[in-house]
Structure formats: C-alpha cells, structure tokens
Amino acid sequence: MTSSSIQHLWPNTTEPGDQTAEQRALAALRQEIDQLDDEILALFQLRLAIADRVGKAKDAPQGPHVKLRPDREQAVMARMMKQADPANAEAVEALWREIVGWGLARQGRIGVRVWAPVEPTRAFDAARLRFGAAADLRAERDPRAALAFAAEGHGVAVLAINAGDPWWRGLRDEWSTLSVFEGFGPSSTPTALAVGLIDPAALPKGRRVVVNVGGDAGDGSGARRWGLDTHHGWTLTLVEGALTPGGPEGCVGAIG
Ligand SMILES: C=C(O[C@@H]1C=C(C(=O)O)C=C[C@H]1O)C(=O)O
C-alpha cells in the first residue's frame, strides 16, 4: 500500500493542518495527559525509592512486628482525603491505598489470609481495596490457619466476625501477640477485622477493640461501646477511648 492510499483512508491523521478543530483540541488534551503522566510517574518512582529507605530504617523484620504501620497509613490517607475534592474522594481513596500498598511492598510484599465463610467475596474485595494490588491475598478455610500465618509474621489475617467460630477469643490467650488494626464492613460497625503482629505504638488512633471474659460491664468511664459478638461469656466490643493494648481491660487493638 502506498503512502498516498493510506492518506486517502485516514486523511485526518497525516498533517496537523488537515485535522479538524475537534481533533486538534483532543490531541492537545492528550498531550497534557502525557505530560502529567510523566510527572506522576517520576514522583511515584521517587516515592517508592523513599519507601524503600524507610523500610531499611525500620527494625522489622528483625523485630517482632511486620513493616505495615497502620497509624502512619491512617495519617497519610487522612491528609489526602482532607485535601481531595469531595467529587474525587472515592477515586483518591482507592488510588492512595494502591500507592501506599506499593510503598509497603517495597519493604516486602504483604501476604493477606482471608477467612469469611459467609459472603467471602465481600471480605476479599474489602481486603483488596485496603491492601491494594501489591498484596498477596488468599482465602483460608480455617481461621486458625490465618491466625497462625499472621502470628508467624508472614503477613496479616482478615477474619469475619462470625458466631460459627469465635476466633477472636484466642486474641486473649494463644494469639495474644496479634493486634486488631482494621475493621471492614458496610457501616461503621465492622463485620470483619484485620489482625497482625503490629507494634502497639503503630496502631491507628481511634476506637479500640476489646475482648472480655465474663460479659461486658464497661470500665465505668462512660465511654461508648458497641457489642460485636458474644460467645459463651466472652464478648467482642468496640470502645471509644484510648485503652492500652494488652492492658487488663482486654484491649486487643484499634481500628481507627
Ligand atoms: C513508608 C512506610 O512504610 C509503609 C508504607 C507507607 C506508605 O507508603 O506511605 C506507610 C506506612 C507503612 O505501612 C512508613 O512506615 O512510613
């Protein structure tokens, strides 16, 4: 095929002068996007390199904790959401979760084991949104296997709050090194919790998760409490207020 016949088939793609005003406007906008993409790419790669350096500056994995820092991630997300145009809030949240997820992956990809016997895709989707594409997500059939995975420091577990298996009781005894650091659910009352070997100092600020033996009398402070589950005298509760993780109140984490 000769070049003249190509010009004949696509007459408007040859010379800029042959383009319509609409095509020129479109090309100019795409050029703007290309330039922005170049800037975003340069900044993203710079951010990844800095996340790498942050990882090297941390104690983990020599220490007992995973490199994930929920309090820092909470602060990064809050800063971005405060500045974002409300019309873009959903897009900014999803994108920054990805950005932070890849920042963490620079320090070692995180494994996530999900146990959710009812509506497993819902918990899986929530975990994917929270930890991003960089995370290695897998379903578990047994909550104990997910907890063991987290307790061995390989990654974190996302577990449904399901009366069929009150795994959360174990956070007071055999899994006491693990902390709850995230809640997932359609409302502010979570239906699944994320647990991991999180440095207690790095737990998010906000509502505390409490596992109590022998009912939920409260601590007398009048702090608001939301009961999440009860099983044979054990309760799983959310409490507003700064209880100390590992303290006698039975505080096993925080979900912000
Ligand atoms: C970069 C860090 O490590 C991880 C990655 C983060 C990020 O990319 O912003 C934030 C918290 C950590 O989970 C950090 O701790 O600051």
PDBQT file of the ligand as one rigid body, heavy atoms in Angstrom, charges set to zero:
ROOT
HETATM    1  C1  LIG A 301       6.736   4.089  54.136  1.00  0.00    +0.000 C 
HETATM    2  C2  LIG A 301       6.370   3.446  55.232  1.00  0.00    +0.000 C 
HETATM    3  O1  LIG A 301       6.035   2.084  55.248  1.00  0.00    +0.000 OA
HETATM    4  C3  LIG A 301       4.739   1.615  54.861  1.00  0.00    +0.000 C 
HETATM    5  C4  LIG A 301       4.284   2.335  53.660  1.00  0.00    +0.000 C 
HETATM    6  C5  LIG A 301       3.636   3.546  53.792  1.00  0.00    +0.000 C 
HETATM    7  C6  LIG A 301       3.493   4.486  52.629  1.00  0.00    +0.000 C 
HETATM    8  O2  LIG A 301       3.834   4.096  51.506  1.00  0.00    +0.000 OA
HETATM    9  O3  LIG A 301       3.070   5.649  52.841  1.00  0.00    +0.000 OA
HETATM   10  C7  LIG A 301       3.108   3.908  55.056  1.00  0.00    +0.000 C 
HETATM   11  C8  LIG A 301       3.204   3.088  56.152  1.00  0.00    +0.000 C 
HETATM   12  C9  LIG A 301       3.826   1.743  56.075  1.00  0.00    +0.000 C 
HETATM   13  O4  LIG A 301       2.820   0.749  56.075  1.00  0.00    +0.000 OA
HETATM   14  C10 LIG A 301       6.344   4.147  56.560  1.00  0.00    +0.000 C 
HETATM   15  O5  LIG A 301       6.270   3.457  57.593  1.00  0.00    +0.000 OA
HETATM   16  O6  LIG A 301       6.397   5.382  56.586  1.00  0.00    +0.000 OA
ENDROOT
TORSDOF 0
